[in-house]
Amino acid sequence: MLRWSKLRVQPLDGHGAGLANLFVRRSAGYIGEPTATKKDDDGDDDAGLELDSAVIEPPSPASNTNTASLEAFTTLSEFLSLKNTTSPRKTLSLDTLRLLYTSIKAQGQLHLLSQKQLTELISLFGTISLQDPRNGLIYLSKLTPYVAPQGDDGEQWDFLIEVARDKQKTLKMHLNGTDGFWLMRALLTKVVLAEGETSLTPGDPREKALSEATKYYLRIWRHAYDIEIHLPLLQKWFDLGTQKETAELVNRLCRVLELHIYPNSRLIEVLWRLILRRTLPLVPALKARILAMVTKRLSPQFTETRQAHDGKRNNKTHSAPSSIERGRILGTPELSNALGTALFPTYAAPGSREASPEVNHWATEQARQAFAPAVAQDVQWGNLLLLAIHQSQRLNVTPPVAEEEQDDDAASQAEEEVTGDWRPVLVLNALERGTGGIEGGRILAPDTRESVQGVVRPLWRTWKAGDDGTRSVNVATSRPIAAAFFRLAAKVVDGPLTDACYRFCVKHDLFRGGEKLAEEAVHSWADLNAAYVLAVAVCRGVGWQAAFEETQISGNRDLVLSTVFFHYVLTDLRVGYQVYRYAVQKGYKLGERPLHMMEMKLATPRTWQLAVPLLERPGMSRSRQEELLIAILRVLQTERKQAVDPKLAKILGDSLWKLYEGSAPSIKFKYPIRFFFSIMIASEHPARAIAIVEAIHRNAPSSFFTTRLLLRLMRTLVRYRYIHLTHRVHRLVSTDPADARAASDFRRKLTLSLARAGAFRAAKRAYGYGLDLKKEKVWRTPREAMAHAVKFNTRTPSAKHTLPIVSMLSRAPTHPPTIQYAATLLVRAHRASAARKVLERSLPHLDSKIITTIGNTMLDGLLTRHILRNGRLVRHVLRTKEQMEKKYGFKPDRVTVNIIIKSLLRWRGMFDAPKIRGLFDHLVRCGYPTSAQWMVRGESVPFGTSATDMAVNIADVDEKIVFGKHVRPLYRMFIKALFTRGDRGAARKVVGILKEEEERAASTRQEKNQARWEGVQRKKAGMAPRRGKCKQ
């Protein structure tokens, strides 16, 4: 008798795994029956069983075995039952299912499982093993949602084979179609060639597996038409690539294609890949088998059956007319698809336009003529090869260059035997696709031109050979063929071919009837006329406009010009825009689709200026106007434009106002729209910009405008001196108590900005905006209080008004910006001694940069007083600089250099025009920017003066030169000094240098902003930043 302590059996991977673990232990005689069983919420025995510490008498081994086997069978049988697939089920793992099955098999109880249950188990493991199972496959299991996948696919396929073998050999049960399908899939996974192997050797287990998989396939291939039934084995045969497997592939593939009217397009792809394969060319017998399949599909009996099915399909689905222009034009691609559809209804790519009944009838007749029994097999195979080549681009397969067994004489004989449209259409389509497609209208290079011409001219003679009076010309299909010849003639500049094709079209009235034709035929007629116009323009060298005006068009000239316009929009946008301008001047109406395409193509960094006037085009819908406008604004945003031409800005602004005066824009458009407001202000349209901001603010959600954006608009208005509009922006700031801090910050910055700009009254209004200062006591920052103390005249404050500033500074004695602000006001009020005292007292709290800024302010203040002049002023400035260097740690920078040069230029007696030129050359030698075009020939300076010791030593200043802060004010001083001294030539040269540097600085700033914006976008997208695009 054994004594058991508390024993807990933990689940392996869920309820079923724990039961399986318990079953195995019981069958081995390890565990007795528990005295108590804990029930879960469903009423079933839980996996985590806890046995008490009482003495347990283990039952006999026979009892344990029977009980465990019975419970395993019950669990697996209930799970595999399909009666209650809609009721809640317990989820089991694949490991649990394998363990349950193994337990039942070990006890010899497999006969308890029914044939359906074994089939469901096989189907379940097969479905789980598929990488991407299709929902439409009839053999998929419905129990997959209740199974947690575990293990690799190889283990699952092996277990599937084991179950199938047990069912067939151990239980002597019949394998049904579902069993055969999954067993075939499992066996095919075993057939894999190792690296370097080219075929399977006799006796190889993989060959046996392939043979067995073939046996199961032959049992089910007729049961149901599903691509997953046929494709795995066919693809395996194709991958093996030996002569034996290729013969099997051809035979089985042809049987399937002869059986099904609408074969799956993936089966057709296998056929094209087989025909185009270079490694193992098909032998004549296999080619004959494929051609026999094609002949059977073209037989009257097969065609009648297909037409009956087509009638039913057309009644169920009615295709709507396709879109305008290129989508409605019948060209060689559409004719090639029609020829392929005559053999296989699923030949064309998904989404291709369905051909008309007339074209389908023509394609069927051409197919029967191309594969007639009287035609030689080599010719038939060549026709089928052309059809496969038409699909090579979609299949990403390189077609064979030529057939080795067919020489030039055989090819010529083939062309003479078949005088229909099959070969011309497919060859024309291949040539057009190889030379840029139907839309590619550029002239080919001379070497390519000769080779293409060597194919086009014999092809024209072959096609024209049918025009001997023995057959009638199909106008509907002859128009696109003739148009293709015109386009190729233009690409190879073949005037005689153009003339011959024109005579053919005139003879058969292909140019006529434009006003009488149906919609599709009208567009094909227009395409033919447009192709002729383009061919004449190239071959005669007269240009498209002269060719169009000289061509006699009996029909809708608007439609022909629209087709010409569409061609140039796709091939040469510059010429396309010329066609548009011509149509506007002459009153022609162009199609909306090519117009929209041109508009969106123009909305690029190089051509967006041409797209802006199109916003005023009459008849443009609101959606397209919005699309074009946002595209242009995105260009301005990505290019980080600072300003644009005022006329273009007005058009863009008017379009914004028209679109969003009464409705809010989409939130996804907010960034390009918001960026454009600053451009409008800088482009002389501030009032319209603020009006649009107010309109959008009324209708758009609060997240569209932020306080930060309004602050940027306010600063832009102040920068460009549109002071009267700042209060309108101020009114838009949120008054929500939650945003009180942001609103207060906005008001403070607005007040100081207006005071700095000299707008005293506007600053005073902003200071007390929304408050009654006589009744309310409002806290203000020290800088606001200082500005208020000087009556907001921060440029030229009076000494009287600056008296309280020193005491106000005690509120923030350690805040560097406040100290700098106070010192600046004192210097501007000519209280230099008070400013020095402020600097001395606050020196421990200031860094070197602030000290340098305050020192430069004090030096510049010396120049505003008129007590000292000429040499005394220069000496006083230099002496003050040296004193501040010793006493305060002042470090001169390039602003200091500008101040010293400003004092030197005021010394008119010492610095005449020649010395000023020499001083400017000295600065250029020290690194100030000037392009090479302004240099004197043979020199590296603009005025050609010699290098002498100058009074200004800037060798120790290593600060980076900034155009707006250093170069612009310095060069302006030189311009003024040279003009006042009468040296106008030198002054104009410096003006030219300054303008060029302004443009360069603007371009550099725009590039930096663009690089910064792109970096932000890449960071948001989680992409690595680009290195070295722009120096920051």
VODRENMI-593335 format. One record per residue (C-alpha): x, y, z; residue in one letter. Coordinates in steps of 0.1 Angstrom, whole numbers, plus 2048, in hexadecimal, padded with zeros to 3 digits. Example, Ala and Ser with C-alpha at 12.3 -4.5 7.8 and 13.67 -1.06 7.14 Angstrom:
residues 2
87B7D384Ea8897F5847s
***
This chain:
residues 1032
800800800m80E8227F6l80A84280Ar8068617F4w80B8857FFs7F98A27EFk7FF89F7CAl7F78BA7B1r7F68B178Cv7FD8D277Aq7EF8D7756p8078D673Al7F78EF723d7D28F172Cg7B68DB736h7BA8C071Cg7E08BD721a7DB8B8747g7C289C740l7DA88C728a7F688D741n7DF87E75Bl7D4862743f7F885873Cv801857761r7E2841769r7E982A74Cs80C82575Ba7FD81C77Dg80C83B78Fy7ED84D79Ci7CE8407AEg7AC84E7ACe7A986F7C0p7918717DDt7848927D1a7838A37B0t7828C97ABk7698D4790k76F8F1779d75590A76Ed74A8F3752d7448D6768g7618C275Ad77E8B576Ed7998D0771d7BC8C9765a7CC8D4786g7C18B779Cl7CA8B77C1e7CB8967D4l7C88967FAd7E1885811s7CB867819a7D8845811v7CD83B7EEi7CB8187E2e7D68187BEp7BF8037A8p7CA7E6794s7DE7ED774p7C27E175Ea7AA7F976Es7C2816769n7C780E745t7A380B73Cn79982B74Et7B584073Fa7AF83371Cs78983971Fl78E85C72Ce7A7864710a78F8576F6f77186A705t78588B705t7928876E1l77187A6D4s75D8976E3e7768B16D5f7768A26B2l7508A06B1s7418B8697l71E8B86A5k7238D56BCn73C8EC6A9t72890A6B3t7279026D8s74390D6EFp7618F66EDr7808F2703k7A08FC6F1t7BA8E06EEl7DE8E26E1s7EC8CD6C6l8038BC6DFd7E58B26F4t7D38A46D6l7F28906CCr7F58836F0l7D18786F1l7D48666D0y7F48556DBt7E484A6FBs7C683A6E9i7DD82A6D0k7F481C6EBa7D78096FAq7CA7FC6D9g7AA8116DAq7AC8226B8l78E80F6ACh7798236C4l77F8426AEl768845691s77384A66Dq76586E66Ek77887668Dq79986A67Fl79287E65Ft78B89D675e7AC897688l7BF895667i7AE8B4659s7B48C7679l7DA8C1679f7DC8C8654g7C98E9657t7E08F4674i7FF8EB65Fs7F6901642l808922642q7EB936634d7CB921631p7B092E61Ar78E930628n77E922608g791901609l7778E560Fi7908D0623y7968E963Fl78D8DF662s7748F2676k7858EB697l7A4901692t79691D6A8p7979056C5y7BB8FA6C1v7DA90C6CDa7F69046B4p8168F56C2q8358E66B3g8428EA690d8308E1670d8468C266Ag83A8B268Ae8168B9681q8198AB65Ew82A88C66Cd80E886685f7F588A669l80686F655i806859673e7E185D679v7DA856654a7EF837654r7DE82A674d7BC830664k7C581E644q7DB80264Fk7D37FC674t7AE802673l7A97F764Fk794816648m790827627h7A1848622l788861614n78F8805FFg79789661Dt7B087D62Ad7C087A608g7C389F604f7D58A5625w7EA886621l7F58935FFm7FE8B460Er8118A362Aa82588D612l82E8AA5FCl83F8BB619t85889E619k8618A35F5v87C8BE5F7v89C8BE5E3l8BC8C65F6a8D48E05EAe8E68D45CBg8CD8B95C3e8BC8B95A1t8A589B5A3s89987E5B8l8AB85D5B5t89783C5B2p89082D5D4g89384E5E5d878851601p8708735F3r8688645D1e85184B5E3k8408675F6a83B87A5D5l82D85B5C4s8158555E1e80A8795E1a8038765BCt7ED8585C3k7D886B5DDy7D58895C5y7C88735A9l7AC8675C0r79F88A5C8i7A88A15ABw78589E59Br7728A05BCh7728C65C0a7828E35AEy7988F55C6d7BA9035BEi7C98F55DEe7C18D25D2i7D58D55B2h7F08EF5B8l8068DF5D3p80E8C05BEl8108D359Dl8288EC5ADq83D8D05BCk8408C0599w84A8E258Bf8648E85A6d8748C55A1l8778CD57Cg8828AC56Et87489E54Eq85F884560k84F89D578e84B8B655Ct83789C548a821895566e81C8BA56Bl8128C0546v7FB8A2546n7E88AA567r7E78D0560l7D88CB53Ec7BE8B254Cr7B48CC566v7B28E854Cl79D8D2535e7858CB551l77E8ED55Fh77090A54Ci77D925564y79F918570p7AF92B58Dn7C8946581s7E3935596r7E0916581l7E392B562i80393B571e812918575v80B912550l81C933546w83A92C55Cr83D90A54Dl83D918529i855934532l86D91E545r89091E537r8A190354Bt88E8E653Cl87D8ED51Bp85E8D8513l8628BC4FBv84B8BB4DCp8348A14EBa82D8B650Al8288D54F4k80F8C04DFa7FC8B74FFr7F98DB50Ai7EE8E64E7l7D48CA4E7a7C68D8508m7C48FB4F8v7B28EC4D9t7998DB4F0k7928FB503r78B90C4E1l7748F14D5s7508FA4CEp7438E34E9q75A8F3503f7529164F7t72C9114F9e72F90451Ct744922526r72B93A515q70F92B529a723930549h72C95453Ed70795C53Ag70095155Ek71D96456Br714984559n6F1982566n6FE98158Ak71999B586t7169BA570h7369CD56Cs7339F356Da743A08552p768A0F558s777A3155Es77EA4A544i79CA4E52De7B7A3352Er7A0A1B540g787A1C524r7A0A1B507i7A39F94F7l7C89F34F1g7E09D64EBt7E19CC510p7BB9C9510e7BB9B64EFl7D799F4FCs7C299851Bn7A4990505a7B99774F1l7C4966511g7A196651Et7959544FFa7AA93750Cl7A793C532f78C952540p7A395A55Et7C0965548y7BF98A54Fa7CC99856Fa7B39A058Bp7A39C2585g7A89C2560s78C9D154Br7749B753Ce7739B8516a7539BE502s7419A14F1p74E9AD4CFe7729AB4DBv76C98A4EBn75E97C4CBh77C9894B8w79497A4D1a7839584CFt7869584A9e7AB9634AAq7B29474C3a7A292C4AEr7B5939490q7D69394A3a7D19164B0f7BF906492a7C98E248Ap7D78ED469a7F090347Av8128F3480a81A8EA4A4q8389014A5d82391E49Bv8089154B4q8229134CFw8309344C5g80D9434C8n8099354EBl82C9404F5l8239644EBl805961502l81B95651Ea834972518i81798A51Dh81597D541q83A97C547s83B99F557q81F99756Fr82F976578l85298657Cn86096D563v87A975548t86C967527p88295350Fp8939684F4v88B9504D8a88392B4D2e8A29184C7e8909004B1e87F91B49Cq89692E484d88F94D471d88093A453d868928469a85E949479a858958458s84393A44Dq83093D46Da828961467e81B958444e80693C451e7F495146Bv7E897245Et7D097A47Ag7D3992497d7E197A4B1w80697F4ACr8049A54A3p7F09AD4C2v80799A4DAl8279A54CAv81B9CA4CAl8129C74EEn8349B94F7a8469D44E3l8329F04F3e8389E2515r85D9DE50Eg860A01502t84FA1351Fg82BA0751Bg80EA1950Ai814A3851Fe83AA38517g83DA4F4F9g861A594F9r877A534DBi88DA354DEl8B3A364DDa8C2A304BAp8CEA0D4C1d8AEA024D1t89AA144B6r8A99FE49Ae8A29DD4ACs87E9E74B3v8799F3490q8869D2483g86A9C1495v84E9DA48Fv8519DD469r84F9B7462p8329B547Bl8209D1468w8249BE447r81799E458t7F99AF466w7F29C3446k7F59A3431a7D299943Dg7C59B842Cd7C29A740Ad79C9A7408g798984414t78E98E437r77B9AB446s78D9C445Dv77F9C5481n77E9EA487v77A9E74ADa79B9D34B0t7AD9E2493s7ADA054A2r7C19FC4C1p7D99E74ABi7DFA05494a7E3A1C4B1a7FEA054BFa810A0749Df80EA2D49Ef81CA2E4C1r839A174B8l840A2B498a843A4A4AEa85BA394C5k872A2E4A8v86BA4D493v85FA39475d84EA5045Dg847A36442p836A1F45Bl820A3D467t816A44443d80EA2043Ca7F9A1C45Bc7E7A3C453y7DDA30431r7D1A0F440f7BBA23459c7ADA3943Dv7A6A1B427k791A0A442h782A2A450d792A25472l795A4B477f770A51470r750A4C484g75CA5D4A5g73AA6C4ABe726A4C4A4k738A324B8l731A234DAa743A304F9e75FA174F8e764A1A4D3a764A404D5v782A3F4EDh794A264D7s78EA3C4B9w79CA5A4CCa7BAA464D6d7C1A3D4B2l7BFA614A7n7D5A6C4C4a7EFA524BCa7EFA5E498y7F4A824A4v811A784BAl821A6449Ea81EA81486v82DA9949Fa84BA834A4v851A75481c84CA9646Fr85BAAC48Bg83FAC548Cv835AC34B0g815AB74C0w802AD84BBq808ADA496a801AB5491a7E0AB94A4f7D5AD8491e7DEAC946Fe7CDAA7475t7A9AA5468q795A95483i771A8B47Bs763A8B49Dg769A974C1n78AAAB4C0r787AB14E5d789A8C4ECl7A7A884D5v7B9AA54E5l7B1A97507s7C1A764FDt7E0A894F1v7E0A9C511f7DEA7C526f7FBA6D513h811A8B51By807A8C53Fv814A69542l833A6D52Et83EA9252Fd82CAA8548l83CAC853Ar82CAC2518v80CAB6529g809AD853Ay80EAE9518q7F1AD450Av7DCAE0527y7E4B04521r7DCAFF4FCy7BBAEF504a7B2B0C51Bv7BBB26501q7A8B144E5k78AB0A4FAg78EAE44F8y780ACF514k798AB6524l78FA97538g78EA9A55De7A4A7C564r7C2A88551p7BDAAB55Fl7BCA9E582h7DBA8857Bm7EEAA756Dm7E4ABC58Ce7F1AA25A4m811A9D590k817AC2590l814AC35B6a839ABB5BBt856AD05C8p861ADB5A5r83FAE2595t827AEB5B1w826B0F5A4q815B03584l7FBAEF598a7F0B0D5ADv7DCB1F591p7CAAFE58Al7B7B035ABl7A3B1E599e79AB0757Cr775B08575p761AE857Bg779ADA594m767AC75AFs76CACF5D4r77CAAE5DCs796AB15C0r79DAD55C9q7A3ACB5EDe7B9AAE5E2e7CEAC55CBl7D0AE05E5l7DCAC9601i7F5ABA5E9a804ADC5E2i804AE6607l816AC560Fr831ACF5F6v835AF1608l836ADF629q850AC561Ft865AE060De862AF662Cr85BB15617k85DB36629q84AB4A60Fa83CB475ECv831B5E5D0d815B745DDp7FFB6C5BFk802B475C5l7FCB4C5EAa7DCB5E5E2k7CFB425CDi7D7B285E8l7C8B3E602g7A8B445EEd7A5B1E5E9s7A9B1860El78EB32616w776B245FCk77AB0060Al77AB0762Fy767B27634e749B13641g757AF1648s774AE265Aa790AD0648p799AAC64Fs7B0AA966Di7C9A96657k7CFAB6643f7D6ACD661k7FCACD65Ey800AD963Ap7E4AF2640i7F3B00660r815B03651f807B17634f7FAB3364Af81DB40652s825B3F62Ci806B54625m810B6E63Fi833B70630a825B7260Ds811B92613e7EFB8261Bh7ECB84641p7C8B8F643a7BCB7262Dr7D1B5A642a7C3B66663i79FB65654a7A5B4064Ai7B3B3966Dv794B4867De77CB34666a78DB1366Ci78FB1B691h769B1F692r762AFD681n780AE7688a786AD46A9p79BAE46C4s7B8ACD6BBs7BDADD699f7CCAFD6A7f7E3AFD6C5t7F0B1B6D9t813B146CCr806B176A8l7F5B386B0l814B446C1l828B3D6A1r80EB5068Cl810B6D6A4m836B6F6A1r834B6D67Ct81BB8A67Bl832B9F691v851B9667Cr840BA365Dy831BC166Fr80CBB766Cy807BC3690i7E2BCB68Bh7DABA6686l7EAB996A5t7CBBA06BBh7B6B896A4r7CEB6D6ABv7CDB756D0h7A7B716D0r7ABB4D6C4l7BFB426E2v7ABB2B6F8s79BB3A717t795B19728d7A2B1A74Cp7B6AFA744a7C9B0E72Ad7CEB2D740a7F3B28743r7F8B2571Da7E2B43717a7F6B58730s816B4D720d808B576FEf7FEB7A70Ar820B7F71Ar833B766FBk81BB8B6E5l820BA96FCt846BA76FBl847BA06D6s832BBF6CEl847BD56E5a867BC86D5r858BD16B3a84FBF46BEg82ABEF6BEa824C016E0f7FEC046DFr7F9BE06D3a810BD46EEa7FCBE7708k7DCBD86FBr7EABB56FDa7F8BBC720y7D5BC272Eg7C1BAC716y7A1BA0726g7A8BB2747l7A0BD2758d7C1BDC766l7B2BF877Bk79DBE078Ek7B0BBF78Ce7D3BB9799k7E3BA0782v805B90787w81EB9776Br841B8A764t85EBA176Bp865BA7746r840BB0741e842BC875Ea862BD8750m852BDC72Ea833BEB73Fh84AC03753a859C11733v837C15723k840BF770Cf859C0E6FAn875BF46FDt888C026DFr88FC256ECt883C27710p888C46724s89FC47741a883C52758k86EC33750h88BC1B756t890C2777Al87BC0A789p88CBEF774i8A8BE878Dv88FBE37A9s879BCD793m897BB778Cl897BAD7B0s879B977A8r88FB81793a8B3B8979Cp8C1B6878Ft8ADB6476Fh8C5B6A751p8ABB75737p89CB8E74Ft8BEB9C758i8C6B9F733q8A5BB072Cy8AABC9748a8CEBD173Da8C2BD6719t8A7BEF724l8C0C02739l8D9C0571Dv8BFC10705r8B5C2B71Ea8D9C3771Eh8DFC2A742r8FFC1773Ba90BC1A75Fs8EBC0A76Ca8EEBEF753a912BE875Er907BE6782k8ECBCD779v906BB9767l91EBBA784e904BB079Er8F6B93789s917B8677Cl917B66791p8F6B5C781h8FFB6175Dl911B4B745d92AB5772Bs911B5870Fk8FAB70722i918B8572Di922B88709t8FFB926FEt8FCBAD719i91FBB9711g917BBD6ECn8F7BD06F6t90CBE870Am926BEC6EEl90ABF36D5d8FBC0C6EDg91BC216EAl914C266C5l8F1C336CBt8FEC516E0r90BC6E6CBh924C7B6E5i942C6A6D6l94AC676B0r965C5A698n985C4F6A8g97AC576CCr95CC406C7l971C246B9v98AC266D6r96EC286F0h95DC096E1v97EBF56E1l987C01704r965BF7712t968BD5701k98ABCF712e97DBDA734q95FBC2732m977BA6728e98CBAB747k970BB4760k952B9F755y961B82740g952B90720f95BB7B702k957B8D6E0p943B7C6C5d93AB856A1r91FB9D6AEv93CBAF6C0t94FBB069Ev930BC068Dn92EBDB6A9i953BE46A5i951BE567Fi932BFB683k947C13698s963C1267Fl94CC1A662l940C39674r963C46674w960C57652r980C6A653g995C4A658m981C31644f97BC3D621d96DC27604a98EC155FCp994C0C620k970BFF623i976BE9605r996BDC616g983BD6636l968BC2623f983BAD612d993BA7634h972B99641l96EB83623v991B75629r986B6E64Dc969B58641g94BB6E63Ay938B6061Dp93CB6C5F9t938B575DAs953B535C0a940B675A5q946B875B9w96BB825BCm984B965A8v995B8158Er9B4B7159Dg9ABB7B5C0e997B6C5DCs986B8C5E7v96BBA25D7p97FBC25D4f9A2BB55CEg9B3BC85EBt9D3BBC5FAs9D4BAA61Ca9DFBC4636t9DDBC665Bd9BABD3663m9AEBE3683a995BC6689v9A4BA6695n98AB8A693i9A2B6D692a998B636B6d972B626AEv96AB3F6A5d944B426A6e931B34689k925B4F670i8FFB5266Fv8F1B65652f8D3B76664g8E6B7F683k909B87675h90BB8B650v8ECB9F647r8F1BBB660p916BBD658l912BBF632y8F6BD9636r90EBEF649m928BEC62Df90DBF4613i903C14626k927C1F62Ca931C1A607l912C2D5FBf918C4A613t93CC4C606r931C4D5E2g93FC2A5D8d91FC1E5C8r930C025B3g93EBF25D2a91DBF75E4a90ABE55C9r923BC85C9k91DBC45EEv8F7BC65E7v8FBBA95CEg90FB955E6i8F5B9B602l8D8B905EBk8EAB715E0e8F2B68604e8CEB6E60Ee8C2B555F4e8DCB3C5FFr8D3B40624a8AEB3C61Ca8B6B1C608s8CBB0F624t8B1B1663Er897B05628q8ADAE6624e8B3AE5649k88EAE8651n886ACE638q8A0AB6645a893ABC668r870AB665Ew87AA9664Ce88CA8A66Ag86EA90680v858A7C667q871A60666r873A5F68Ck84DA5D68Ek84DA40675a868A2E689g882A3066Em8A7A36673a8B2A5A66Cp8C5A6264Cr8E9A6D651r8FBA8863Fg8DDA9662Bk8E1AB9638c8F9ACA650k8E7AD866Dq
***
